[in-house]
Amino acid sequence: MSNLSPIGKSFVSAKMAYDAAKEAYDLARQEVLDTGVSEIECDDGVLVKVSLQERKNFDNKKAKSFLTAEQIAECVMDPTVTSIVTIKIKAQ
Protein backbone atom coordinates (compact mmCIF):
# COMPACT_ATOMS: atom_id res chain seq x y z
CA MET A 1 0.00 0.00 0.00
CA SER A 2 1.52 3.30 -1.06
CA ASN A 3 1.09 6.76 0.35
CA LEU A 4 -1.06 7.50 -2.72
CA SER A 5 -3.78 5.11 -1.56
CA PRO A 6 -5.82 7.85 0.18
CA ILE A 7 -5.77 9.90 -3.05
CA GLY A 8 -6.98 6.88 -4.99
CA LYS A 9 -9.74 6.20 -2.48
CA SER A 10 -10.72 9.87 -2.54
CA PHE A 11 -10.91 9.76 -6.33
CA VAL A 12 -13.07 6.63 -6.33
CA SER A 13 -15.40 8.16 -3.76
CA ALA A 14 -15.65 11.40 -5.74
CA LYS A 15 -16.27 9.48 -8.98
CA MET A 16 -19.07 7.48 -7.38
CA ALA A 17 -20.68 10.66 -6.05
CA TYR A 18 -20.25 12.31 -9.46
CA ASP A 19 -21.89 9.36 -11.23
CA ALA A 20 -24.87 9.45 -8.85
CA ALA A 21 -25.22 13.22 -9.22
CA LYS A 22 -24.89 12.99 -13.01
CA GLU A 23 -27.64 10.40 -13.16
CA ALA A 24 -29.93 12.64 -11.08
CA TYR A 25 -28.96 15.64 -13.23
CA ASP A 26 -29.67 13.76 -16.47
CA LEU A 27 -33.11 12.70 -15.21
CA ALA A 28 -33.98 16.22 -14.04
CA ARG A 29 -32.66 17.71 -17.31
CA GLN A 30 -34.88 15.37 -19.33
CA GLU A 31 -37.88 16.32 -17.18
CA VAL A 32 -37.20 19.99 -17.91
CA LEU A 33 -36.91 19.30 -21.64
CA ASP A 34 -40.08 17.17 -21.61
CA THR A 35 -42.11 20.13 -20.36
CA GLY A 36 -41.58 21.82 -23.72
CA VAL A 37 -41.40 25.27 -22.15
CA SER A 38 -38.51 27.71 -22.48
CA GLU A 39 -38.60 29.01 -18.89
CA ILE A 40 -39.54 27.63 -15.50
CA GLU A 41 -39.75 30.05 -12.58
CA CYS A 42 -39.16 28.35 -9.25
CA ASP A 43 -40.75 29.34 -5.93
CA ASP A 44 -37.40 30.61 -4.60
CA GLY A 45 -36.94 33.08 -7.45
CA VAL A 46 -34.61 30.89 -9.49
CA LEU A 47 -35.29 30.89 -13.23
CA VAL A 48 -34.50 27.82 -15.33
CA LYS A 49 -34.11 28.76 -19.02
CA VAL A 50 -33.89 26.36 -21.95
CA SER A 51 -32.41 27.45 -25.26
CA LEU A 52 -31.83 25.54 -28.48
CA GLN A 53 -29.11 26.34 -30.98
CA GLU A 54 -28.30 24.62 -34.24
CA ARG A 55 -24.99 24.66 -36.01
CA LYS A 56 -23.63 23.22 -39.22
CA ASN A 57 -20.75 20.76 -39.09
CA PHE A 58 -17.62 21.37 -41.12
CA ASP A 59 -15.74 18.52 -42.82
CA ASN A 60 -12.13 19.49 -42.08
CA LYS A 61 -10.65 16.48 -43.86
CA LYS A 62 -12.38 17.39 -47.09
CA ALA A 63 -11.54 21.09 -46.68
CA LYS A 64 -7.82 20.35 -46.40
CA SER A 65 -7.79 19.12 -49.98
CA PHE A 66 -9.14 22.45 -51.29
CA LEU A 67 -7.19 25.65 -51.75
CA THR A 68 -9.75 28.33 -52.58
CA ALA A 69 -12.32 29.94 -50.27
CA GLU A 70 -15.11 28.81 -52.61
CA GLN A 71 -13.99 25.20 -52.38
CA ILE A 72 -13.75 25.37 -48.58
CA ALA A 73 -17.27 26.83 -48.42
CA GLU A 74 -18.52 23.73 -50.28
CA CYS A 75 -17.41 21.59 -47.34
CA VAL A 76 -20.19 22.87 -45.08
CA MET A 77 -22.60 19.96 -44.80
CA ASP A 78 -26.05 21.56 -44.97
CA PRO A 79 -28.01 18.37 -44.28
CA THR A 80 -25.97 17.65 -41.14
CA VAL A 81 -27.33 19.86 -38.36
CA THR A 82 -26.40 19.39 -34.71
CA SER A 83 -28.77 20.61 -32.01
CA ILE A 84 -27.22 22.15 -28.91
CA VAL A 85 -29.43 22.47 -25.83
CA THR A 86 -28.33 24.77 -22.99
CA ILE A 87 -30.00 24.90 -19.58
CA LYS A 88 -29.01 27.85 -17.41
CA ILE A 89 -29.88 28.52 -13.79
CA LYS A 90 -30.00 32.17 -12.72
CA ALA A 91 -30.85 33.57 -9.30
CA GLN A 92 -33.26 36.49 -9.53
Biopython code that builds the backbone (N, CA, C, O; Angstrom):
import numpy as np
from Bio.PDB.StructureBuilder import StructureBuilder

atoms = [
    (1, "MET", "N", (0.859, -1.177, 0.000)),
    (1, "MET", "CA", (0.000, 0.000, 0.000)),
    (1, "MET", "C", (0.904, 1.239, 0.000)),
    (1, "MET", "O", (1.782, 1.379, 0.851)),
    (2, "SER", "N", (0.679, 2.112, -0.944)),
    (2, "SER", "CA", (1.520, 3.300, -1.060)),
    (2, "SER", "C", (0.870, 4.487, -0.358)),
    (2, "SER", "O", (-0.281, 4.427, 0.074)),
    (3, "ASN", "N", (1.639, 5.561, -0.260)),
    (3, "ASN", "CA", (1.087, 6.761, 0.354)),
    (3, "ASN", "C", (0.096, 7.468, -0.573)),
    (3, "ASN", "O", (-0.504, 8.472, -0.191)),
    (4, "LEU", "N", (-0.075, 6.945, -1.789)),
    (4, "LEU", "CA", (-1.061, 7.504, -2.720)),
    (4, "LEU", "C", (-2.434, 6.855, -2.569)),
    (4, "LEU", "O", (-3.403, 7.298, -3.185)),
    (5, "SER", "N", (-2.517, 5.820, -1.761)),
    (5, "SER", "CA", (-3.777, 5.109, -1.562)),
    (5, "SER", "C", (-4.928, 6.025, -1.148)),
    (5, "SER", "O", (-6.024, 5.894, -1.692)),
    (6, "PRO", "N", (-4.719, 6.961, -0.194)),
    (6, "PRO", "CA", (-5.822, 7.852, 0.181)),
    (6, "PRO", "C", (-6.306, 8.717, -0.997)),
    (6, "PRO", "O", (-7.494, 9.020, -1.104)),
    (7, "ILE", "N", (-5.379, 9.107, -1.871)),
    (7, "ILE", "CA", (-5.770, 9.903, -3.049)),
    (7, "ILE", "C", (-6.616, 9.043, -3.982)),
    (7, "ILE", "O", (-7.617, 9.503, -4.532)),
    (8, "GLY", "N", (-6.204, 7.796, -4.153)),
    (8, "GLY", "CA", (-6.979, 6.880, -4.989)),
    (8, "GLY", "C", (-8.364, 6.644, -4.431)),
    (8, "GLY", "O", (-9.350, 6.671, -5.168)),
    (9, "LYS", "N", (-8.443, 6.413, -3.125)),
    (9, "LYS", "CA", (-9.741, 6.204, -2.479)),
    (9, "LYS", "C", (-10.607, 7.448, -2.591)),
    (9, "LYS", "O", (-11.811, 7.353, -2.832)),
    (10, "SER", "N", (-9.995, 8.612, -2.418)),
    (10, "SER", "CA", (-10.723, 9.875, -2.538)),
    (10, "SER", "C", (-11.286, 10.035, -3.943)),
    (10, "SER", "O", (-12.421, 10.476, -4.127)),
    (11, "PHE", "N", (-10.466, 9.665, -4.940)),
    (11, "PHE", "CA", (-10.909, 9.762, -6.330)),
    (11, "PHE", "C", (-12.092, 8.837, -6.584)),
    (11, "PHE", "O", (-13.086, 9.245, -7.184)),
    (12, "VAL", "N", (-11.984, 7.595, -6.128)),
    (12, "VAL", "CA", (-13.067, 6.627, -6.330)),
    (12, "VAL", "C", (-14.344, 7.119, -5.676)),
    (12, "VAL", "O", (-15.420, 7.025, -6.266)),
    (13, "SER", "N", (-14.236, 7.640, -4.472)),
    (13, "SER", "CA", (-15.401, 8.161, -3.761)),
    (13, "SER", "C", (-16.021, 9.330, -4.524)),
    (13, "SER", "O", (-17.238, 9.404, -4.691)),
    (14, "ALA", "N", (-15.160, 10.244, -4.984)),
    (14, "ALA", "CA", (-15.650, 11.398, -5.738)),
    (14, "ALA", "C", (-16.306, 10.965, -7.044)),
    (14, "ALA", "O", (-17.333, 11.516, -7.438)),
    (15, "LYS", "N", (-15.713, 9.978, -7.716)),
    (15, "LYS", "CA", (-16.266, 9.479, -8.978)),
    (15, "LYS", "C", (-17.627, 8.846, -8.762)),
    (15, "LYS", "O", (-18.534, 9.037, -9.571)),
    (16, "MET", "N", (-17.781, 8.094, -7.680)),
    (16, "MET", "CA", (-19.072, 7.478, -7.382)),
    (16, "MET", "C", (-20.122, 8.547, -7.096)),
    (16, "MET", "O", (-21.258, 8.444, -7.561)),
    (17, "ALA", "N", (-19.748, 9.566, -6.338)),
    (17, "ALA", "CA", (-20.681, 10.663, -6.052)),
    (17, "ALA", "C", (-21.034, 11.414, -7.330)),
    (17, "ALA", "O", (-22.187, 11.787, -7.546)),
    (18, "TYR", "N", (-20.021, 11.633, -8.180)),
    (18, "TYR", "CA", (-20.249, 12.311, -9.464)),
    (18, "TYR", "C", (-21.233, 11.520, -10.325)),
    (18, "TYR", "O", (-22.166, 12.088, -10.893)),
    (19, "ASP", "N", (-21.019, 10.204, -10.417)),
    (19, "ASP", "CA", (-21.893, 9.364, -11.229)),
    (19, "ASP", "C", (-23.333, 9.418, -10.733)),
    (19, "ASP", "O", (-24.264, 9.496, -11.535)),
    (20, "ALA", "N", (-23.520, 9.376, -9.418)),
    (20, "ALA", "CA", (-24.871, 9.451, -8.851)),
    (20, "ALA", "C", (-25.492, 10.818, -9.130)),
    (20, "ALA", "O", (-26.664, 10.908, -9.496)),
    (21, "ALA", "N", (-24.711, 11.874, -8.958)),
    (21, "ALA", "CA", (-25.217, 13.220, -9.216)),
    (21, "ALA", "C", (-25.517, 13.408, -10.694)),
    (21, "ALA", "O", (-26.507, 14.049, -11.045)),
    (22, "LYS", "N", (-24.678, 12.860, -11.566)),
    (22, "LYS", "CA", (-24.892, 12.994, -13.010)),
    (22, "LYS", "C", (-26.169, 12.289, -13.419)),
    (22, "LYS", "O", (-26.926, 12.797, -14.246)),
    (23, "GLU", "N", (-26.411, 11.133, -12.850)),
    (23, "GLU", "CA", (-27.639, 10.404, -13.164)),
    (23, "GLU", "C", (-28.863, 11.222, -12.745)),
    (23, "GLU", "O", (-29.828, 11.328, -13.502)),
    (24, "ALA", "N", (-28.825, 11.796, -11.548)),
    (24, "ALA", "CA", (-29.935, 12.636, -11.083)),
    (24, "ALA", "C", (-30.076, 13.875, -11.968)),
    (24, "ALA", "O", (-31.189, 14.286, -12.295)),
    (25, "TYR", "N", (-28.945, 14.466, -12.353)),
    (25, "TYR", "CA", (-28.962, 15.635, -13.229)),
    (25, "TYR", "C", (-29.576, 15.284, -14.590)),
    (25, "TYR", "O", (-30.418, 16.020, -15.104)),
    (26, "ASP", "N", (-29.152, 14.163, -15.165)),
    (26, "ASP", "CA", (-29.665, 13.762, -16.471)),
    (26, "ASP", "C", (-31.174, 13.534, -16.430)),
    (26, "ASP", "O", (-31.886, 13.909, -17.362)),
    (27, "LEU", "N", (-31.660, 12.920, -15.353)),
    (27, "LEU", "CA", (-33.108, 12.696, -15.211)),
    (27, "LEU", "C", (-33.851, 14.028, -15.077)),
    (27, "LEU", "O", (-34.874, 14.240, -15.729)),
    (28, "ALA", "N", (-33.338, 14.919, -14.233)),
    (28, "ALA", "CA", (-33.976, 16.223, -14.041)),
    (28, "ALA", "C", (-33.930, 17.042, -15.326)),
    (28, "ALA", "O", (-34.898, 17.723, -15.663)),
    (29, "ARG", "N", (-32.807, 16.980, -16.045)),
    (29, "ARG", "CA", (-32.658, 17.706, -17.313)),
    (29, "ARG", "C", (-33.711, 17.235, -18.312)),
    (29, "ARG", "O", (-34.344, 18.044, -18.989)),
    (30, "GLN", "N", (-33.891, 15.908, -18.395)),
    (30, "GLN", "CA", (-34.877, 15.371, -19.330)),
    (30, "GLN", "C", (-36.286, 15.794, -18.935)),
    (30, "GLN", "O", (-37.113, 16.072, -19.804)),
    (31, "GLU", "N", (-36.571, 15.846, -17.634)),
    (31, "GLU", "CA", (-37.885, 16.316, -17.177)),
    (31, "GLU", "C", (-38.119, 17.759, -17.604)),
    (31, "GLU", "O", (-39.215, 18.111, -18.040)),
    (32, "VAL", "N", (-37.083, 18.598, -17.478)),
    (32, "VAL", "CA", (-37.199, 19.994, -17.905)),
    (32, "VAL", "C", (-37.478, 20.052, -19.402)),
    (32, "VAL", "O", (-38.377, 20.772, -19.836)),
    (33, "LEU", "N", (-36.715, 19.299, -20.195)),
    (33, "LEU", "CA", (-36.907, 19.303, -21.641)),
    (33, "LEU", "C", (-38.285, 18.769, -22.023)),
    (33, "LEU", "O", (-38.901, 19.273, -22.962)),
    (34, "ASP", "N", (-38.772, 17.766, -21.314)),
    (34, "ASP", "CA", (-40.079, 17.167, -21.613)),
    (34, "ASP", "C", (-41.238, 18.125, -21.395)),
    (34, "ASP", "O", (-42.315, 17.932, -21.959)),
    (35, "THR", "N", (-41.028, 19.171, -20.571)),
    (35, "THR", "CA", (-42.113, 20.134, -20.363)),
    (35, "THR", "C", (-42.407, 20.916, -21.625)),
    (35, "THR", "O", (-43.536, 21.361, -21.832)),
    (36, "GLY", "N", (-41.394, 21.089, -22.479)),
    (36, "GLY", "CA", (-41.584, 21.820, -23.724)),
    (36, "GLY", "C", (-41.615, 23.322, -23.569)),
    (36, "GLY", "O", (-41.852, 24.034, -24.545)),
    (37, "VAL", "N", (-41.384, 23.823, -22.371)),
    (37, "VAL", "CA", (-41.399, 25.273, -22.151)),
    (37, "VAL", "C", (-39.969, 25.807, -22.165)),
    (37, "VAL", "O", (-39.010, 25.059, -21.975)),
    (38, "SER", "N", (-39.846, 27.123, -22.396)),
    (38, "SER", "CA", (-38.510, 27.712, -22.481)),
    (38, "SER", "C", (-38.046, 28.288, -21.147)),
    (38, "SER", "O", (-36.858, 28.559, -20.973)),
    (39, "GLU", "N", (-38.971, 28.479, -20.204)),
    (39, "GLU", "CA", (-38.605, 29.012, -18.889)),
    (39, "GLU", "C", (-39.454, 28.363, -17.809)),
    (39, "GLU", "O", (-40.641, 28.098, -17.998)),
    (40, "ILE", "N", (-38.820, 28.118, -16.681)),
    (40, "ILE", "CA", (-39.545, 27.635, -15.499)),
    (40, "ILE", "C", (-39.108, 28.514, -14.339)),
    (40, "ILE", "O", (-37.928, 28.554, -13.990)),
    (41, "GLU", "N", (-40.068, 29.221, -13.743)),
    (41, "GLU", "CA", (-39.755, 30.050, -12.579)),
    (41, "GLU", "C", (-40.038, 29.244, -11.326)),
    (41, "GLU", "O", (-41.146, 28.744, -11.133)),
    (42, "CYS", "N", (-39.034, 29.123, -10.480)),
    (42, "CYS", "CA", (-39.158, 28.346, -9.248)),
    (42, "CYS", "C", (-39.671, 29.236, -8.116)),
    (42, "CYS", "O", (-39.591, 30.462, -8.195)),
    (43, "ASP", "N", (-40.195, 28.611, -7.069)),
    (43, "ASP", "CA", (-40.747, 29.344, -5.929)),
    (43, "ASP", "C", (-39.719, 30.233, -5.246)),
    (43, "ASP", "O", (-40.075, 31.267, -4.680)),
    (44, "ASP", "N", (-38.434, 29.842, -5.291)),
    (44, "ASP", "CA", (-37.402, 30.608, -4.598)),
    (44, "ASP", "C", (-36.789, 31.705, -5.463)),
    (44, "ASP", "O", (-35.757, 32.275, -5.108)),
    (45, "GLY", "N", (-37.424, 32.002, -6.596)),
    (45, "GLY", "CA", (-36.944, 33.079, -7.454)),
    (45, "GLY", "C", (-35.889, 32.654, -8.455)),
    (45, "GLY", "O", (-35.360, 33.496, -9.180)),
    (46, "VAL", "N", (-35.572, 31.381, -8.514)),
    (46, "VAL", "CA", (-34.606, 30.887, -9.494)),
    (46, "VAL", "C", (-35.334, 30.650, -10.812)),
    (46, "VAL", "O", (-36.444, 30.118, -10.833)),
    (47, "LEU", "N", (-34.704, 31.047, -11.899)),
    (47, "LEU", "CA", (-35.288, 30.889, -13.228)),
    (47, "LEU", "C", (-34.478, 29.859, -13.998)),
    (47, "LEU", "O", (-33.262, 29.999, -14.133)),
    (48, "VAL", "N", (-35.138, 28.830, -14.501)),
    (48, "VAL", "CA", (-34.502, 27.822, -15.335)),
    (48, "VAL", "C", (-34.877, 28.139, -16.777)),
    (48, "VAL", "O", (-36.057, 28.148, -17.126)),
    (49, "LYS", "N", (-33.869, 28.400, -17.623)),
    (49, "LYS", "CA", (-34.110, 28.761, -19.019)),
    (49, "LYS", "C", (-33.552, 27.684, -19.929)),
    (49, "LYS", "O", (-32.457, 27.170, -19.701)),
    (50, "VAL", "N", (-34.311, 27.344, -20.962)),
    (50, "VAL", "CA", (-33.890, 26.357, -21.945)),
    (50, "VAL", "C", (-33.735, 27.073, -23.277)),
    (50, "VAL", "O", (-34.632, 27.799, -23.706)),
    (51, "SER", "N", (-32.601, 26.871, -23.929)),
    (51, "SER", "CA", (-32.414, 27.451, -25.259)),
    (51, "SER", "C", (-31.904, 26.363, -26.195)),
    (51, "SER", "O", (-31.222, 25.430, -25.772)),
    (52, "LEU", "N", (-32.242, 26.498, -27.457)),
    (52, "LEU", "CA", (-31.830, 25.539, -28.476)),
    (52, "LEU", "C", (-31.065, 26.285, -29.549)),
    (52, "LEU", "O", (-31.523, 27.314, -30.047)),
    (53, "GLN", "N", (-29.907, 25.771, -29.903)),
    (53, "GLN", "CA", (-29.108, 26.340, -30.978)),
    (53, "GLN", "C", (-28.808, 25.240, -31.968)),
    (53, "GLN", "O", (-28.675, 24.078, -31.582)),
    (54, "GLU", "N", (-28.701, 25.581, -33.226)),
    (54, "GLU", "CA", (-28.304, 24.624, -34.240)),
    (54, "GLU", "C", (-27.075, 25.152, -34.942)),
    (54, "GLU", "O", (-26.939, 26.357, -35.155)),
    (55, "ARG", "N", (-26.188, 24.258, -35.298)),
    (55, "ARG", "CA", (-24.989, 24.658, -36.013)),
    (55, "ARG", "C", (-24.709, 23.642, -37.106)),
    (55, "ARG", "O", (-25.107, 22.480, -37.019)),
    (56, "LYS", "N", (-24.021, 24.101, -38.125)),
    (56, "LYS", "CA", (-23.634, 23.217, -39.216)),
    (56, "LYS", "C", (-22.256, 22.652, -38.908)),
    (56, "LYS", "O", (-21.403, 23.341, -38.349)),
    (57, "ASN", "N", (-22.045, 21.400, -39.274)),
    (57, "ASN", "CA", (-20.749, 20.760, -39.086)),
    (57, "ASN", "C", (-19.875, 21.025, -40.298)),
    (57, "ASN", "O", (-20.369, 21.161, -41.417)),
    (58, "PHE", "N", (-18.585, 21.096, -40.067)),
    (58, "PHE", "CA", (-17.619, 21.368, -41.122)),
    (58, "PHE", "C", (-16.706, 20.162, -41.290)),
    (58, "PHE", "O", (-16.132, 19.674, -40.316)),
    (59, "ASP", "N", (-16.573, 19.686, -42.507)),
    (59, "ASP", "CA", (-15.745, 18.521, -42.817)),
    (59, "ASP", "C", (-14.305, 18.986, -43.045)),
    (59, "ASP", "O", (-13.934, 19.327, -44.168)),
    (60, "ASN", "N", (-13.508, 18.999, -42.001)),
    (60, "ASN", "CA", (-12.130, 19.491, -42.084)),
    (60, "ASN", "C", (-11.270, 18.654, -43.026)),
    (60, "ASN", "O", (-10.440, 19.197, -43.755)),
    (61, "LYS", "N", (-11.460, 17.353, -43.014)),
    (61, "LYS", "CA", (-10.646, 16.482, -43.856)),
    (61, "LYS", "C", (-10.850, 16.832, -45.331)),
    (61, "LYS", "O", (-9.890, 16.915, -46.097)),
    (62, "LYS", "N", (-12.078, 17.031, -45.707)),
    (62, "LYS", "CA", (-12.378, 17.390, -47.090)),
    (62, "LYS", "C", (-11.842, 18.790, -47.409)),
    (62, "LYS", "O", (-11.315, 19.026, -48.496)),
    (63, "ALA", "N", (-11.979, 19.706, -46.462)),
    (63, "ALA", "CA", (-11.538, 21.086, -46.679)),
    (63, "ALA", "C", (-10.034, 21.179, -46.900)),
    (63, "ALA", "O", (-9.569, 22.043, -47.644)),
    (64, "LYS", "N", (-9.281, 20.308, -46.270)),
    (64, "LYS", "CA", (-7.823, 20.346, -46.402)),
    (64, "LYS", "C", (-7.364, 20.093, -47.833)),
    (64, "LYS", "O", (-6.274, 20.511, -48.223)),
    (65, "SER", "N", (-8.184, 19.419, -48.604)),
    (65, "SER", "CA", (-7.795, 19.120, -49.979)),
    (65, "SER", "C", (-8.105, 20.280, -50.932)),
    (65, "SER", "O", (-7.720, 20.239, -52.100)),
    (66, "PHE", "N", (-8.787, 21.295, -50.450)),
    (66, "PHE", "CA", (-9.138, 22.447, -51.290)),
    (66, "PHE", "C", (-8.232, 23.634, -50.980)),
    (66, "PHE", "O", (-7.697, 23.744, -49.876)),
    (67, "LEU", "N", (-8.066, 24.505, -51.943)),
    (67, "LEU", "CA", (-7.192, 25.651, -51.748)),
    (67, "LEU", "C", (-7.953, 26.978, -51.740)),
    (67, "LEU", "O", (-7.537, 27.927, -51.074)),
    (68, "THR", "N", (-9.058, 27.048, -52.473)),
    (68, "THR", "CA", (-9.754, 28.333, -52.576)),
    (68, "THR", "C", (-10.846, 28.451, -51.519)),
    (68, "THR", "O", (-11.310, 27.452, -50.970)),
    (69, "ALA", "N", (-11.244, 29.689, -51.245)),
    (69, "ALA", "CA", (-12.321, 29.942, -50.274)),
    (69, "ALA", "C", (-13.638, 29.345, -50.763)),
    (69, "ALA", "O", (-14.432, 28.858, -49.958)),
    (70, "GLU", "N", (-13.874, 29.376, -52.051)),
    (70, "GLU", "CA", (-15.113, 28.811, -52.612)),
    (70, "GLU", "C", (-15.162, 27.295, -52.394)),
    (70, "GLU", "O", (-16.208, 26.737, -52.062)),
    (71, "GLN", "N", (-14.030, 26.651, -52.583)),
    (71, "GLN", "CA", (-13.992, 25.204, -52.384)),
    (71, "GLN", "C", (-14.168, 24.844, -50.911)),
    (71, "GLN", "O", (-14.829, 23.856, -50.591)),
    (72, "ILE", "N", (-13.592, 25.624, -50.024)),
    (72, "ILE", "CA", (-13.747, 25.371, -48.585)),
    (72, "ILE", "C", (-15.203, 25.566, -48.175)),
    (72, "ILE", "O", (-15.724, 24.808, -47.358)),
    (73, "ALA", "N", (-15.862, 26.582, -48.740)),
    (73, "ALA", "CA", (-17.271, 26.833, -48.418)),
    (73, "ALA", "C", (-18.150, 25.651, -48.810)),
    (73, "ALA", "O", (-19.181, 25.412, -48.180)),
    (74, "GLU", "N", (-17.755, 24.908, -49.844)),
    (74, "GLU", "CA", (-18.524, 23.733, -50.282)),
    (74, "GLU", "C", (-18.483, 22.593, -49.258)),
    (74, "GLU", "O", (-19.283, 21.661, -49.333)),
    (75, "CYS", "N", (-17.573, 22.668, -48.327)),
    (75, "CYS", "CA", (-17.412, 21.594, -47.341)),
    (75, "CYS", "C", (-18.411, 21.683, -46.198)),
    (75, "CYS", "O", (-18.486, 20.767, -45.379)),
    (76, "VAL", "N", (-19.174, 22.755, -46.123)),
    (76, "VAL", "CA", (-20.186, 22.873, -45.080)),
    (76, "VAL", "C", (-21.328, 21.926, -45.438)),
    (76, "VAL", "O", (-21.944, 22.044, -46.497)),
    (77, "MET", "N", (-21.597, 20.990, -44.537)),
    (77, "MET", "CA", (-22.595, 19.956, -44.800)),
    (77, "MET", "C", (-23.979, 20.444, -44.360)),
    (77, "MET", "O", (-24.349, 20.295, -43.195)),
    (78, "ASP", "N", (-24.731, 21.019, -45.277)),
    (78, "ASP", "CA", (-26.050, 21.564, -44.974)),
    (78, "ASP", "C", (-27.005, 20.538, -44.355)),
    (78, "ASP", "O", (-27.711, 20.870, -43.403)),
    (79, "PRO", "N", (-27.046, 19.315, -44.862)),
    (79, "PRO", "CA", (-28.006, 18.368, -44.278)),
    (79, "PRO", "C", (-27.638, 17.918, -42.866)),
    (79, "PRO", "O", (-28.494, 17.404, -42.146)),
    (80, "THR", "N", (-26.386, 18.100, -42.458)),
    (80, "THR", "CA", (-25.970, 17.655, -41.140)),
    (80, "THR", "C", (-26.072, 18.812, -40.165)),
    (80, "THR", "O", (-25.226, 19.706, -40.165)),
    (81, "VAL", "N", (-27.107, 18.798, -39.333)),
    (81, "VAL", "CA", (-27.334, 19.860, -38.360)),
    (81, "VAL", "C", (-27.278, 19.255, -36.972)),
    (81, "VAL", "O", (-27.919, 18.237, -36.711)),
    (82, "THR", "N", (-26.524, 19.866, -36.086)),
    (82, "THR", "CA", (-26.400, 19.394, -34.714)),
    (82, "THR", "C", (-27.171, 20.335, -33.799)),
    (82, "THR", "O", (-26.975, 21.548, -33.861)),
    (83, "SER", "N", (-28.029, 19.805, -32.966)),
    (83, "SER", "CA", (-28.773, 20.612, -32.006)),
    (83, "SER", "C", (-27.978, 20.713, -30.713)),
    (83, "SER", "O", (-27.438, 19.721, -30.224)),
    (84, "ILE", "N", (-27.912, 21.912, -30.170)),
    (84, "ILE", "CA", (-27.221, 22.155, -28.908)),
    (84, "ILE", "C", (-28.246, 22.724, -27.938)),
    (84, "ILE", "O", (-28.822, 23.782, -28.191)),
    (85, "VAL", "N", (-28.475, 22.029, -26.830)),
    (85, "VAL", "CA", (-29.432, 22.475, -25.830)),
    (85, "VAL", "C", (-28.643, 22.981, -24.617)),
    (85, "VAL", "O", (-27.755, 22.295, -24.111)),
    (86, "THR", "N", (-28.980, 24.187, -24.162)),
    (86, "THR", "CA", (-28.330, 24.766, -22.993)),
    (86, "THR", "C", (-29.382, 25.021, -21.933)),
    (86, "THR", "O", (-30.435, 25.584, -22.230)),
    (87, "ILE", "N", (-29.114, 24.618, -20.710)),
    (87, "ILE", "CA", (-30.002, 24.904, -19.585)),
    (87, "ILE", "C", (-29.199, 25.752, -18.609)),
    (87, "ILE", "O", (-28.146, 25.331, -18.129)),
    (88, "LYS", "N", (-29.704, 26.956, -18.318)),
    (88, "LYS", "CA", (-29.011, 27.848, -17.408)),
    (88, "LYS", "C", (-29.862, 28.075, -16.167)),
    (88, "LYS", "O", (-31.090, 28.103, -16.240)),
    (89, "ILE", "N", (-29.209, 28.232, -15.048)),
    (89, "ILE", "CA", (-29.884, 28.523, -13.788)),
    (89, "ILE", "C", (-29.399, 29.902, -13.330)),
    (89, "ILE", "O", (-28.200, 30.131, -13.169)),
    (90, "LYS", "N", (-30.348, 30.807, -13.127)),
    (90, "LYS", "CA", (-30.000, 32.165, -12.715)),
    (90, "LYS", "C", (-30.813, 32.541, -11.481)),
    (90, "LYS", "O", (-32.030, 32.358, -11.452)),
    (91, "ALA", "N", (-30.144, 33.058, -10.479)),
    (91, "ALA", "CA", (-30.847, 33.572, -9.300)),
    (91, "ALA", "C", (-31.423, 34.935, -9.657)),
    (91, "ALA", "O", (-30.765, 35.733, -10.325)),
    (92, "GLN", "N", (-32.637, 35.202, -9.220)),
    (92, "GLN", "CA", (-33.260, 36.492, -9.533)),
    (92, "GLN", "C", (-33.247, 37.396, -8.337)),
    (92, "GLN", "O", (-33.730, 38.526, -8.412)),
]
sb = StructureBuilder()
sb.init_structure("model")
sb.init_model(0)
sb.init_chain("A")
sb.init_seg("    ")
for serial, (resi, resn, name, xyz) in enumerate(atoms, 1):
    if name == "N":
        sb.init_residue(resn, " ", resi, " ")
    sb.init_atom(name, np.array(xyz, "f"), 0.0, 1.0, " ", f" {name:<3s}", serial, name[0])
structure = sb.get_structure()
